[in-house]
Amino acid sequence: MNMNQLTSLHHAINQMKNDTYSFSDHRMYQQLTLKCATIKQMLVGLILCLSCIQTTLAQTDWIESNRPKDNIEGNFSCAAAWPICGNSSQDYNFLLNKDTICDQSKALYYSFHFDDAVTNAIQIALSADSANYEWYGPFTANNLELCLQINSYSANYTTGTFSATSPLSLSSTSEGIYILKIKNLPCKGSIRINTEKTKLTCSEKLPCQECVTSFSPTPGKYIVSAWVKEKVNNYTTTTYQNSFLEISFNGTNGSQNLYPSGQIIDGWQRIEQSIQIPANATGINIALKTTAHEAFFDDIRFFPVDGSMMSYVYDPLSLRLMAELDERNYATLYEYDEEGKLIRVKKETEKGIMTIQENRDNNSKQ
């Protein structure tokens, strides 16, 4: 399997279109994603823990660019910033609970790679009302450090306000990568982006200096494990029948589909089956598929059948342990108070999520 386009231990993001991948957040973790992180190797095989991979049945093209999907978990973080390749538009909807509650905490992120300094490089227009923006850059590399600097406000940036009647115009000061964050948007509307296309560098393959270059397990028997969540309105569903992993091998015929089974836990159902890599296989293809609805895939593992593994999720800023996944791919979740003290430990089980430890400091402060 050629992994040049992936991957991460838990937080990586790229756009999924056809055979490319889109990674979101850990299913039980806060909305935090990183471009690329290292992949752990255990025993004789490399174990992949990819974070929440979202796939959809169909995607709509932008004019001259890739269009973010509307009303789903999309470009809401720096790591999920949509690369702009030309004139583009995006519809968005932050309304929740049957249009009665508006989640205005969300922001939209876009990335631009300019070849040179360009005056009035982009123009941003809103369909209604006003919003705030933050313009970061230039950065020399699109890697892990970029989003860490932006999320901690340690990168250079400019900020301001624009509106439907007063569009935003921004310039690039030199060659490099720029990130645009738009926040405090009205609950529903659209954004139009006009760019100087001739000065843009755009590729579906985002550069990554921190990814391993290949995944080459030897022939033999392996365990493939993952979690899947279908975006359905039927709350009586007891199993997901539309989403699955498809495993196929170059140099051989046929493929194997891996479906979820067992209890649905907090909306997620586990996939876990064994596969056999043939001796004459020259490559592995792992496809994330759904025949109906939107589907999210998380915590994908691929490891030898006689091995075991555990994996960990850390907050990249505080370095606190946020989740620990055991040998069966069930998560133990750690919650902290504002002072960083551990207050609660929860455990995923076949019967649901259980609180197994809770600490309370009842000492009043003087």
C-alpha positions in Angstrom: 0.0 0.0 0.0 1.4 3.4 -1.0 1.0 5.7 1.9 2.6 8.8 0.5 -0.6 10.7 0.8 -1.4 9.9 4.4 -1.1 9.6 7.6 -1.1 10.1 11.3 -1.0 8.4 14.6 -4.2 10.1 15.5 -4.6 13.5 13.9 -4.1 14.1 10.2 -6.2 15.8 7.6 -6.5 15.8 3.9 -9.4 16.1 1.6 -11.1 12.9 0.6 -12.1 12.8 -3.0 -12.1 9.6 -4.9 -9.0 7.9 -3.5 -7.7 10.6 -1.2 -8.4 10.7 2.5 -10.0 13.2 4.9 -9.1 13.0 8.6 -11.0 14.7 11.4 -10.9 14.5 15.2 -10.8 11.5 17.5 -14.4 10.4 18.0 -14.3 11.0 21.8 -11.8 13.9 21.8 -12.1 17.6 21.4 -12.1 19.2 17.9 -8.4 19.3 17.5 -6.5 18.1 14.4 -3.0 18.1 13.3 -1.7 17.9 9.7 0.5 14.9 10.1 1.9 13.0 13.0 4.2 10.0 13.2 2.9 6.4 12.8 3.9 3.9 15.4 5.4 0.6 14.5 4.7 -2.4 16.7 6.0 -5.9 16.3 6.6 -6.8 12.7 3.8 -4.7 11.2 3.2 -1.0 11.2 0.0 -0.1 13.1 -2.0 2.7 11.7 -4.2 4.8 14.0 -5.9 7.2 11.7 -8.3 9.8 13.1 -11.9 10.0 12.2 -11.9 9.5 8.4 -14.9 11.0 6.8 -16.3 9.7 3.5 -19.3 10.7 1.5 -21.2 9.3 -1.4 -20.8 12.3 -3.6 -18.9 15.5 -3.7 -19.6 18.7 -5.6 -16.8 20.4 -7.5 -16.1 24.1 -7.1 -15.6 26.1 -10.2 -11.8 25.9 -10.7 -11.3 24.5 -7.2 -12.5 22.0 -4.5 -15.6 22.9 -2.7 -16.0 22.2 1.0 -19.1 20.2 1.8 -21.9 22.2 3.5 -23.3 21.7 7.0 -21.0 18.9 8.1 -17.8 18.7 10.1 -15.6 20.4 7.4 -13.0 23.1 7.4 -13.6 24.0 11.1 -10.0 23.8 12.2 -6.6 24.9 11.0 -5.5 21.4 10.1 -8.7 21.0 8.1 -8.2 24.2 6.2 -9.4 23.9 2.6 -6.7 24.6 0.0 -7.9 27.3 -2.4 -6.9 26.8 -6.0 -9.0 29.5 -7.7 -12.3 31.4 -7.5 -14.5 29.5 -5.0 -17.6 29.6 -2.9 -18.9 27.9 0.2 -22.4 27.6 1.7 -22.5 27.0 5.5 -25.1 26.5 8.2 -24.3 26.6 11.9 -27.9 26.2 13.0 -28.6 23.3 15.4 -31.6 21.6 17.0 -34.1 22.2 14.2 -32.8 25.7 13.4 -33.4 27.0 16.9 -29.8 27.2 18.2 -26.9 28.7 16.4 -23.4 27.4 17.1 -21.4 30.6 16.5 -18.3 29.2 18.1 -17.4 27.6 14.7 -14.9 29.3 12.4 -14.0 28.5 8.8 -10.4 28.0 7.6 -8.8 28.3 4.2 -5.2 27.8 3.0 -3.4 29.6 0.1 0.0 28.9 -1.3 1.3 32.0 -3.2 4.3 32.0 -5.4 5.1 35.7 -4.8 4.0 38.9 -3.1 0.6 39.8 -4.5 -1.3 43.0 -3.8 -5.0 42.3 -3.3 -4.3 38.6 -3.7 -7.7 37.5 -2.5 -11.1 39.2 -2.1 -13.7 37.7 0.3 -17.4 38.5 0.1 -20.2 37.5 2.5 -23.8 37.0 1.5 -25.1 38.9 4.6 -24.1 40.6 7.8 -20.5 40.8 9.0 -17.6 38.6 10.3 -14.1 38.8 11.8 -11.0 37.5 10.1 -7.5 36.4 11.0 -4.8 36.3 8.3 -1.7 34.2 9.1 1.5 33.9 7.2 3.6 33.4 5.3 4.8 30.0 6.4 7.6 28.1 4.6 6.2 24.6 5.2 2.7 23.1 5.6 3.5 20.9 8.6 2.6 20.2 12.2 4.2 23.4 13.6 2.1 25.6 11.4 -1.2 24.9 13.1 0.4 24.7 16.6 1.5 28.3 16.1 -1.9 29.4 14.8 -3.8 27.7 17.6 -1.6 29.2 20.3 -1.6 32.7 18.6 2.2 32.6 18.4 2.3 33.2 14.6 2.3 36.6 13.0 -1.2 37.6 11.8 -3.5 40.5 11.0 -7.1 40.8 12.0 -10.1 42.9 11.3 -13.8 43.0 10.3 -15.6 42.9 7.0 -19.2 42.7 5.8 -21.5 42.0 2.9 -21.4 45.7 2.0 -17.6 46.0 2.6 -15.8 42.9 1.2 -12.4 41.9 2.5 -9.2 42.3 0.4 -5.9 40.7 1.5 -2.4 40.7 0.2 0.5 38.2 0.3 3.8 39.8 1.4 6.1 37.1 -0.1 6.1 33.5 -1.3 4.7 31.0 1.2 1.6 29.4 2.8 -1.2 31.6 4.3 -4.1 30.6 6.5 -7.3 32.6 6.6 -9.6 32.1 9.6 -13.2 33.6 9.4 -15.1 33.7 12.7 -18.2 35.3 14.3 -20.1 34.6 11.1 -23.9 34.8 10.9 -25.7 31.5 11.5 -26.3 30.7 7.9 -24.9 32.1 4.6 -22.3 31.8 2.0 -18.7 33.0 1.3 -17.3 33.9 -2.0 -13.5 33.8 -2.6 -11.9 35.5 -5.6 -8.1 34.9 -6.0 -5.2 35.7 -8.3 -5.1 32.2 -9.7 -1.9 32.6 -11.7 0.1 33.3 -8.5 -1.3 30.3 -6.6 0.3 26.9 -6.2 -2.3 24.2 -5.6 -2.0 20.4 -5.4 -4.3 17.7 -4.1 -1.3 16.2 -2.4 -0.4 18.4 0.5 3.3 18.4 1.5 4.2 16.7 4.7 7.6 16.6 6.2 6.6 14.3 9.1 5.0 11.4 7.4 6.5 8.0 6.8 6.9 7.1 3.1 5.6 3.6 2.9 3.7 0.8 4.6 5.0 -2.6 3.6 3.8 -5.5 5.8 5.1 -9.0 4.9 2.7 -11.8 3.7 0.7 -13.3 6.5 -2.3 -12.9 8.7 -3.3 -9.4 10.1 -6.0 -7.8 12.2 -7.8 -4.8 10.8 -9.8 -2.8 13.3 -11.7 0.5 13.1 -14.7 2.4 14.4 -17.5 3.7 12.1 -20.4 6.1 12.6 -23.2 6.7 10.1 -25.0 10.0 10.0 -28.6 8.6 10.2 -31.8 10.0 11.6 -33.1 6.6 12.7 -32.2 6.2 16.4 -33.5 2.7 16.5 -30.6 1.4 14.3 -28.9 -1.5 16.0 -26.2 -2.0 13.4 -24.6 -0.1 10.5 -25.1 -2.0 7.2 -24.0 0.7 4.7 -20.4 1.4 5.7 -17.4 -0.9 5.5 -13.7 -1.2 4.8 -12.7 -2.8 1.5 -9.3 -4.5 1.4 -7.8 -5.5 -1.9 -4.3 -6.4 -3.0 -2.3 -5.5 -6.2 -1.2 -8.6 -8.0 -4.1 -10.7 -6.9 -7.8 -10.9 -7.7 -10.7 -10.2 -5.4 -11.3 -8.1 -2.4 -12.6 -8.4 1.2 -15.2 -6.2 2.8 -15.1 -5.7 6.5 -18.4 -4.7 8.2 -19.1 -3.4 11.7 -20.6 -5.7 14.3 -21.5 -5.6 18.0 -23.1 -2.9 20.0 -23.3 0.7 18.8 -21.6 2.7 21.5 -22.4 6.5 21.7 -23.1 6.3 17.9 -20.0 4.3 17.0 -19.7 0.6 16.0 -16.5 -1.4 15.8 -15.1 -3.2 12.8 -12.6 -6.0 13.6 -11.7 -8.9 11.3 -8.6 -10.8 10.2 -7.2 -10.7 6.7 -4.6 -12.7 4.9 -2.0 -10.9 2.8 -1.1 -13.3 -0.1 2.5 -14.1 -0.9 2.2 -12.7 -4.4 0.6 -9.4 -3.3 2.6 -6.3 -4.5 0.4 -3.7 -2.8 -2.5 -3.2 -0.4 -5.5 -0.9 -1.0 -7.7 0.1 1.9 -10.9 1.9 0.8 -13.4 3.5 3.2 -16.8 3.1 1.7 -20.4 3.8 2.3 -23.4 2.9 0.1 -25.8 5.3 1.8 -25.6 8.2 4.3 -22.4 10.0 5.3 -20.0 7.9 7.4 -17.1 8.7 9.7 -14.2 6.3 10.3 -11.9 6.5 13.3 -9.0 4.6 15.0 -8.1 2.4 12.1 -5.5 -0.3 13.0 -3.6 -2.8 11.0 -1.3 -5.2 12.9 -0.2 -8.8 13.0 -2.7 -11.4 14.3 -0.2 -12.6 16.9 0.5 -9.1 18.2 -1.3 -6.6 20.4 -1.2 -2.9 20.7 -2.2 0.2 22.7 -2.4 3.7 21.4 -2.6 7.1 23.0 -4.0 10.6 22.3 -2.3 13.6 23.8 -3.3 17.3 23.8 -0.5 18.8 21.6 -0.4 22.0 23.7 -0.7 20.9 27.3 0.7 17.4 26.5 -2.0 15.9 28.8 -3.1 12.3 28.1 -6.6 12.6 26.7 -7.4 9.0 25.6 -5.9 5.6 25.8 -7.0 2.8 23.4 -6.5 -0.7 24.6 -5.8 -4.0 22.9 -9.4 -4.3 21.7 -9.5 -0.7 20.4 -11.8 0.5 23.2 -11.0 4.0 24.6 -10.3 5.1 28.2 -11.0 8.9 28.4 -9.4 11.3 30.7 -11.1 14.6 31.7 -9.3 17.5 33.5 -10.4 20.7 35.2 -9.2 24.2 34.3 -6.2 23.7 36.6 -5.1 20.6 34.8 -6.2 18.2 37.6 -7.7 14.8 36.6 -11.3 14.9 37.6 -12.9 12.0 35.7 -12.0 8.7 33.9 -14.4 7.1 31.5 -14.2 3.7 29.8 -15.8 2.4 26.6 -17.3 -1.0 27.1 -19.7 -3.2 25.0 -22.5 -1.9 27.2 -21.6 1.8 26.6 -19.4 4.4 28.2 -19.0 4.0 32.0 -17.5 6.4 34.5 -14.9 4.4 36.4 -13.2 7.1 38.4 -14.2 10.6 39.6 -12.2 12.9 41.7 -13.5 16.1 43.4 -11.4 18.6 45.4 -13.7 19.9 48.0 -11.1 22.0 49.8 -12.1 25.6 49.6 -9.5 28.1 48.5 -8.4 30.7 50.9 
